[in-house]
Amino acid sequence: MKIKKKVCWNIVSRCNQNCKYCHRFINIRELDYKENEKILYNLIRDGITHITWTGGEALLYPELYKLIKISKENGIYNRIITNGKLLEQNYEILNYLDDLTISLDSIKSKTNDILGRGEKHFTNIHNILNYIKLENYKKLKVNINTVVNKQNLEEIEELGDFLNNYKIGIWKLYQFMPLRESAEKNREIFEITNFEFDSVLRKIYEKYENISSVTFKKQEDLEKNILILANGDIIKTENGIDFLLGNAINDNVVKYIDEYINMNGDSIMKKIRALIAYDDDKTKDEIVNILKGIEDIEIVATTKNPEDTYNKIIEFKPEMVFSKYDFGTNMNGLDIIKQSKKALNENVPAFNFIALDIPKEEYLEAKKIIGDKMNTVIREQTQIRYVGIIDSYKEYINAQF
């Protein structure tokens, strides 16, 4: 499996919205096109595989289209994070993107205005999602970023119901973080407790059928990326403190990523070892065929009953289990989790249960036992569903280092 080397590039520090919870870097000199082009070719030369283009608002950079086009033509996976305000005038950029991540915190005009996005923000995002759906951008992965805070805490379920009308890859729910700038100044207006953030999970404990994966990101998860700022500075954030590593115009960004890879050994290079448990051969074969089409997965065993599933988990120690929840016996998915946790403790695998419905109390108990490793309930056997689950798990693994 090819090692993915990713960088987040804050191509501008300016923004055309005034989000009161924002922790972006501000008042930073922006480079001209030639300087940014030099950085891009340095990244291409040094083996960067993924670039996340952001800001501020990345679409404010006038030559962004040219840079992304060069990046795409050189085989780089391009993702842009945008508030969407300028996207309706720049739809052509979608042809060079692999991943479009849009910021949306509420469907209510009043809440968006309080947050600083403006009353028309939801209407704008609604139009964009309708356009992408109508134009059928099959290869474009559409994700949603939501900052969960005191102002929208009670509106997340309603937002999820709206998003479920579209094909969404990952819906990322971030806990508000008072890291710097406006976010630090407005802490009292937006800050919520871990318990309040976890309460969102209790409300949307099952995944929406059209959203491949829902992930919950707490404050510490936001400190995992190496950033290139608008002036070319390379930044790493640890424990709420920003550290300057160098400048991308003349420095090698990839060496810092290589340090991370070397520090964490070969584990990130290995395929994810998966076990499949289902008592119907036809459905089990469908799952096997789907997972065989995903390069990051290695199937280590298949089983037909919960007892054998537990035994194979102990024997093979897979990282992920895709299992039917209710086998119609005296042992269900929750029981498998309990026994696996007791035997393996921290080495217990991530569990993804295939079911139309799971009792809420049982799901929350399972989630409490497994924690963030437990990804989703699977209601439909489609490759995009499984790819979303795998991507979410890989993000979880990367966040541990």
N, C-alpha and C positions, 0 to 999 in steps of 0.2 A: 504494500500500500504506500503510495507516495506521501511523503511528509508534507503537510500543508503549512506554509509559512505566511502568516497573516499580519497585516498592519492596518491600523485605523488612521486615516489622513484627514485632519481638520483643515481642509484646504482654504477656508476663510474663518475668521472669528466673528464676522458680522452676522446679524440675523434680521429677518424682516418680521419677526414676532417678538413679543416682550414677555416671555414666560417667566413668571415670578419665582418658579422653582428651579430655574436653569442653573447648572454649574459649569457652563462652558467657559473657556478662557476668553477674556475680552481685551480690547485695546492692544492687539498684537499686530505688528507690521505684516502685511501680506506680500508675498513674493510676486515678481512679475512672471509672465508666461515662460520665458526662457529658463528662469531658475527652477520653476516647477517641472518643466519638461526634463531638465537635467536630473532632478530627483527621481522622476518616473523612470527614466532610462537606467539610472543606478539600481532601482528596485528590480527592474526587468533583468538586468545583468546579474544581479546577486541572487536571483531565484525566488523572489516573492511570488506566491501563487494566488493570493487573495488580497484585494484592497477594498476597505470600507471607506467610501467617500462621505465626509460629513463636515460639520462646522461647529458653530454657527449654522447657517443654511448654505449647503454646498452649491445649490443652484444659483446663488448670487455671484459665483465666480464666473466671469464671462466666457472663459475658454474651457470650462469644465467638459463640454461635449468633445472637444478635440483631445483632451487628455484621456478621457474614458475610451474613446475610439482607438487610440494608440494602445492603451492597456488591453482592450479586448482583442485587438489584432495580434497581440503578443501572447495570447493564451491565458491571461490573468482573469480570474473570477472577479467580477465587479458587482459590488453592492453599494447602494446609496441610501443614506438615512436622510429623510426630508420631511419637512412639515407640510409639503405639498402645495404651498401657496403659489409657486411659480411653475409647477409641473404641467398644468394645463396648457401653458405656452411653450412647453419643451417636451412634448410627447415623443419626439423623434429619438430622444436619448434612451428610451426604453428598448430600442433595438440593439443597444450595446450593453445592456444590463442583464445580469443573471438573477439579481435579487433586488427587489424594491422594498425598502422598509419605511413605512409611513407612521408618523407620530399621531396618535389619536387617544385622548384621555376621557372623552365624554361625548355623548350625542346631544347634549343640552347646550343651547347657545349661551345661557346665563353662566354655566359652569366654565365653558371655554373662555368666556370674557373675563371671569374672575381669575382664571389661571394665566391670562395674558395672551392667549392665542387669538382672541377676537371672536365675535359672535358668529361670523360666517365660516369658521373653521370646519365645522362638521359638514356643512353644505358642500364645501370645496372637496373634502375627502370623499364624500358620497358620490360626487360627480366623477372623481378619478376612478374609484372602484367600479362604477357603472361602465366607464369607458373601457377599462381593461377587460371586464367581463364581456362586453359587446364585441370588442376587437379580437378577443380570444387569443391572448398572449400565452400560449400553452407552455412555453419554455421559461417564462418569467415567474420566479417565486415571489409571492407577495406576502410580506410579514407586517405585523402591527406592533409598535412599541407603545406601551401605556405606563405612565408614571402614577402609581397608586399613592394617593395622599389624602389629607383630611377633607379636601373639598370634593373629591369624587368617590370616596370610599363606598358610599351607598349606591353608586351608579354603575359599578363594574358589570353586574349581571345583565343589566339592560344593554350595555355596550356589547357584551358577548352575544346577546340575542341578535343584535344588528349585524355584527360581523359574520355570523353564521349564514347569512344570505349570500356570502361570497366564498370562493376557494382561497382560504388563508393557509399559508405554510405554518408559521409559528406566531402565536400571539404571546409576546413577552410582556409580563407584568413586572415592572420594576418598583421596588419600594423607594419612596422619596429619600434622597440622600443629601444632607446639608454639607456638601463637600467644599464648595467655594462660591465666591461672587454672590449672585442673587439668591441662590439656594441657601447659603449660609445666613444671609441677612433676614430671610423670611422663614426661618426654621419654625417659629411658633405657629405660623399660618398653615403649614403643610405637613409637619412631622407627624408620623404615626408610629405606634409601637409594633414590635414584632407580632404580638398577639393580634392586633388589628389587621396587620397584613395577612396573617395566617387565616383570619376570618374570611377573607376573600376566597381562599381555597375551599373553605367549608360551604360556600355558596355555589361555587362552580366546580364541584368536586369531580364531575364527569366531563369529558371533553365533548365539545360540540361536533356534530358529525361532519361539518364542512371545514373545520379547523384542525389541521393535522396534529398540532401539538400546542399545548398551553404550558408555558414555563413561568416560574416565579423566581425573580432575581432579587436577592436582598443586597444591602449596601455593599458588603464585602465583594460581591460578584462583579461590581463595576470597576474593580481595580486590577483587572486581569490583562488589559490590552496595552501594547506599546503604541504610543501615539506620535504622529508627526503633526506639529502645529503649523499654523499659517506661515510662520517665519522660518520653517524648516527644523525647528528644535525637536529633538527626540525626547519624549517624556515617558516615565514610568511612575505610576501612583501606587504607594504602599502605605497602608494605615492612615489614609487621609492626607498624606504628604506627597507632593509632586517632586520627582527627582529628575534633573536634567542629565541626560546621557550623552548628548552630542548634537550635531546638526546634520540633517540628511543631505545637504548640498555636497558636502565633502566627506561625510562619515558613512559607514556601512551599517544601515539599519538592521540588516539580516543577521549580523553577528550577535546582536542582542537576542534575537529569536533563537539562533543556534545555541546560545548559552542556556536558554530555557530548555531546549530539546535535550542537550547534553546533561543538564542537571536532573532531568526526569527520566533518563535512561531510554530503553527501547520500547517502553510500554505504549507510547503513543503511536508507534509504528505498526503495532500488531493489529490484526483484525479482531473485531468484537466477536467473542465466542458465544453462540446462541443455542438454546435448547427449545424445541417446539413440542408442545403437549396438546394433543387433540384426539378425541376418540372416534372421529369420523375421518376415514381415509381420504375422501374427496377434499374436504376442507383442509386437512393437514397437508395434502399435496399442493393445494393452492398457496398455502403459506410458504411452504418449502420453495416453490418456484419463484415467488415474489422475493424472498430473501436471497435466493441464489443470484438474482439480478442486481443485488446491491453489493458493490465491491468491498465494502467495509465489514461484511458479515462472513463468519465461518460457522456453519451448522455442525455442532459437535454431537448431537443426539436428538432423536425424536421418541416420544412416548405416547401411550394411549390411556393411562389412568393416573390418578393423583399419587398413589403409592410408588409407582415406578418413576414418576416425575421427581418426587423427593429423593429417591435413591440415586437417580442419574445426576441430580443437582450435587449431591454429596460426592459422587464419583468423578464427574467431569468438571465441577466448579465453573459453570458458564458465567459470563458477565451479564447476560440478558436471558430472560425466559419469556417466551410467548406462549401463553397457556389459556385453555378454556377455563372459565371460572367455576362453573357448576357442572361437575361430571355426573350428577345424580347419585352420588354415593355419600357416605358419611364423612367425606373429606373434600373440602372445596378449596378455592384459591387462597383464602385467608389462612386455612389450616396449613397449607403448603408453606406459606410465608412464615408462619409461627415456628414450624419445625425447622425450616432452613435457617432462620435467624438464630435459633437456639444452638444449632450445630456449627454454623459458620461465622456467627457474629458479624464483624465488619465485612467479611467476604461474601455476605449474602448477595445474590444477584439482583439486578433491576427486574421488576416484574411488569409485564404488559398483559392485561387480561382481555380475552376475546369474549364479549358478552354484550347483549342488548341492554342489560341493566344490572347493576350491582347495588344491593342495599346500602344506603348512605352510611349507616353506622359501621358496616363492615369495611367499606372503602376507606373511611377515615381512620379506622383502627389499623388497617393495612398500611396506609400512608404514614401513620405515626411510627410503625415498626421499621419500615424501610427508609423513610425520609425522602429526600430529593431524588434518590435512585429510581423510585417508582414513577413511571412515566404516564401511562394512559390506560383508558378503556378503549378497546378496538371494536367498532361496530360494523365496519366494512372492510373487505379484503381488497384493498387497492394499493398499488406500489407507492403512490404519493403519500398515503397514510403512513406506511412503514418507513419511508424515507424521512418524513418529518419526525418520527419517533427516534430514529437513529441519529439524526442531526441534533436533536435535543439532548440525547444521551452523550454525544461527543462534546457538546458544550458543557455539560455537567462535569465530565472527566477533565476537560481543560481547565475548568474553574477550580479544580482541587489543588492546582500547583501554583 
